[in-house]
Amino acid sequence: MIPVSYYFALSAILFSLGALGVLIRRNAIIIFMSVELMLNAANLLFVAFARANDALSGQVFVFFVIAVAAAEVAVGLALIVVIFRNRQSIDIDEMSNLKG
Amino acid sequence: MNGELILFFVLAIVAISAALGMLFSRNAVYSALFLILNFATVAVFFLLLGAPFIAMAQVTVYAGAIMVLFLFVIMLLGAEQIQHQARRGWQRPLAMLLTLVLLAESAYLIFTRSDVLTVLQPAAADYGSPQSIGMLLFSEYLLPFEVTSILLLAAMVGAIVLVKEDKKSGGQK
């Protein structure tokens, strides 16, 4: 069988790639997708440790994470649509109106 | 036994390449499609880990609903290609460095705490079946489950209110 540390390593790599995406991309939609990638890496680790400890609660928690991610995507994409309608761009470097 | 390990490594390579493809695609539609591939491989990992219900939820909710919403918004806005403008040159190397630090921290944890990271044993027959998940969801986790429905309703109303055109001041933007 596969050791849990393999899943740990895979999840860490996916999470780091998501963090890298948030840091280097300028397109708000791509940044949003990177956040989804990080959530997904955390879900993978949840399920792996639930299996290792023989506890189903980890899987229930992943279910809640998926539901919250769906809600977050609905509101976030609505915000992006409104920002695009007002500014004709979703480049995050141009969203600097609140800068002092 | 060995076949499972081979499957793991092939899927891991696919998942990491899909994530890299999402990061470095110029076109946002390709990024979304790479992310769908990544979600599908993670769903197979869930199946390997004895979580068929979560795997199906992953495919229907993530790869189905959420990513279709993403593709819809990308195509609606016509924002496939954002032209790259001059940016501060120190940001990209710094981001790479910070990511490497994050990876090194995870590697340190994996290699020093390997005593708690055991090899997975074969699970019980009904582990992770929809019945057992449902029983747990509607007994021990009933209150969070109901709160989730309110959260989804609030998100739906919020999304509709945000995107709605304002009829009175719509013309003079």
Interface residues (C-beta under 8 A of the other chain):
Chain A: M1 I2 P3 V4 S5 Y6 Y7 F8 A9 L10 A12 I13 L14 F15 S16 L17 G18 A19 L20 G21 L23 I24 R25 R26 N27 I29 I30 F32 M33 S34 E36 L37 N40 N43 L44 V47 A48 A50 R51 A52 D54 L56 S57 Q59 V60 V62 F63 F64 I66 A67 V68 A69 A70 A71 E72 V73 A74 V75 L77 A78 L79 I80 V81 V82 F84 N86 S89 I90 D91 D93
Chain B: M1 E4 L5 F8 A12 A15 I16 A19 L20 M22 L23 A28 S31 A32 L35 N38 F39 V42 F45 F46 L48 L49 G50 A51 F53 I54 A57 Q58 V61 Y62 A65 I66 L69 F70 V73 I74 L76 L77 A79 I82 H84 Q85 R87 Q91 R92 A95 M96 L98 T99 L102 L103 S106 A107 L109 I110 S114 L117 T118 V119 L120 Q121 P122 A123 A124 Y127 G128 S132 I133 L136 L137 E140 Y141 P144 T148 L151 L152 A154 A155 M156 G158 A159 I160 L162 V163 K173
